[in-house]
Amino acid sequence: MKFQYLLELIGTGFFAISGALVANKKSQHDWFGVSFIGFITAIGGGSLRDMMLGSFPLTWIGDINFLYAILVGIILSRLFFSQLLKMPKALFVFDSIGIAMFTILGVEKTLGLGFHPMIAAIMGMFSAVMGGVIRDVLTNEIPVLFRKNIYASACLAGAIIYLIFDYFNCERKINIAISMALIFAIRVIAVKFNLTLPQFRKDIN
């Protein structure tokens, strides 16, 4: 099994877990409701990315293993729901791992289709965050992009680092590991120290 393929399956499962946890924590949905939100969280960003890039069939349609990864994630979130909620920042960890994986995988896929590196960085960020945005909309939360915490910008930073290392022919697996670790580290540091990006403007009293 290829390294990239394995990462994509694992990332899909992590996103399904985060979506299911948010859905069940927000309100007592039934199995279908939780599964649907977990599914949309897992495939939303990648599907929108593929449609924008004209890459068909969509990843999860062309490979049944992605549906299996989502199903496993949803089942695990149900079996260990109480334990996961007791774990400090469990949802944060699963979501951060998911966006780290999907950012770099999105960059690689876009580059593989022959697009410019700048487009690859944007598409990497897009595929990482849009599943969470859709999840938040469906659960009546403020979309993560509109919150003060550093989220999409961490993905963009990791994508840029990946492109820089790739330009200098860094070994691929090392590049992937460093870039994903950077995204995760930025998220952890930003939350720990309550770091935010500067406001676009400040209201004048």
N, C-alpha and C positions, 0 to 999 in steps of 0.2 A: 504493500500500500504506500503510495507516494506521501511524502512528508506534508506537502501542501494540502492534499486531499484529507489526510487525517486531521490536520488543524481545522479545516473547514467544518468537518463533521463535529469535532469537539466544540468549536465556537457556536455552531448551530444549537447543540445541546445546552450550552450555558445560557444562551439567549432565551431558549424555551423555558428553562428553569426560572430565570429572572422575570419573564412575562407571567408565568403561572403564579409565582409568589406575589407579584404586585396585584394580580387579578383577585386572588383569594384573600389577600390582606385588605384590599380596598373594600370588598363586600363579599358576602357568601354566595359566590357564583356556583352553579352546578358544574358537573364534569365538562359538559360541552362548552360552557362559557369560558372556563379556565383554559381548556385545551385550545379554543379558538384564539384567545389572546396570546397564549404561549406560542402558537403557530405563527400568528401575524408578527409577533416580536422577532421570531427566529428568521423568517424569510422576507420580511418587509423591506429592509434596506437593500439586501442583495437583489431582490426582484426588481425594485425600482432602478437600481444601478444597471442591471442587465437590459432592461427595457430602454433606458436612455442611451446605452451603448449599442443597441441593436443586436444583442447576443441572445440567440434563441436556439433551442428551447431554454426556458428559465432553469436555473441549476436544479431546483427541487423537483421540477417536472421531469427533467431528463435523467434523474438518478433517485430511485426509491429509497436509497440509504439515508438521504437527508430527512425523509419523513420518519424513518425509524429512529434517527437521532433525536428528532423533536419529540416523538412518542416516549422515548426513554427519559428525556429531560422532564417531561410532564409527569410521568409516573414517579420518578425520583423526588420531584418536588412535593407530590402528594404523600408518598411514604414517609418522607423525612421533614414534613412541613413544620412540625412543632420544634424539632431540633434545629432546623435552619433558621427559624425566627429567633431562637435563643442564642444563636451564634452572633457575636457582635459584627455588624456591618455585612451580614451574609449576602443580602441583595446587592450591596455595593460591590462586593468582591466578584460575584458572578457577572454583574453588568460590566465591570471594568475589564475583566478577562475577555468577555465577549467583544467589547469594542476594540480592544487591542488586537485580537485575532482578525476581526473582520476588516479593520483598517488596512492592515498589511496585505491580506488576501485580496482586498479590493484593488489596491495599488497594483499588485502583481497581475491580476486578471486584466486590468485596463492596459497596462504596458504590453501584455501578451497579445492584445488585440490591435496593437500598433498605434495607440494614441499617445499624444504628447505627455511628458512627465508631469506637467502642471495639471493637466486633466486627470492624470492618474492619482495625484494627491487629493484632488477634490472628490473624485469618485470613491477613493478609499475612505475618506471622512464620511461621505454621503452614505455608503453602504453600512458603516458602523453605527451611525446615529439615527437613521430614519426608522428602523424597527422600534427603537425606544420612543421616538416621537409618536408613532402610530399607537403604541401601547398606552402612552400617557393620555392621548386623546380619547381612546376607548374607555379608559378608567376614570375619566373626568379629572385628570391631574393637569397641572400646568406643564406643557411640553418641556422636556429637559433643555432644549435649546434656548428657552426663554428664562431659565433660572440663572442666578448669578454665578453658580459654581462653574468651574472650568471643566468642560466636557468635550465639545467638538474641537476646540482649539488644541486639546491634548492629542486628539486623533490626527489633526493636521500636522502637528509638530513631529509625531512619530512617522507620518508618511514622508515628510521632508527629509528626515534623518535617513530613512530607508533609501530614498532616491539618491542622496549624497553618497552613501556607502556603496550603493549599486554602481554609481558612476565611477567610483574608484575600484570597482571589481572586488569588493569584499565578498568573502565566501557566503553563499546564499543563506545557509542555515544560521550562521552567526549573525548575519544582517537581520534576519527575521527575529531572532531571539532578542537582540539589542533593541530593535525598534519597538517590539511589543512591550519589552520591559520598561522602556522610556515612557510609553503611553500610560502604563499601569502606575509607574512611579509618580508621574505628574498628577494623576488623579488622586493618589494617596496623599501626596504632599499638599495639594490644593485643599483637600477636605480637612486634613489634620490642622493646617494653619489658617483655614478659612480664607484662602486666596481667591481673588476674583480679577477679571480683566477690568481695565478702566471703563467707566461709563462713556457711552457715545456722546452724551451731553448731560449737563446738570440743569435742573430747573432753576429759573431765576425768580426769586421771591419779589 
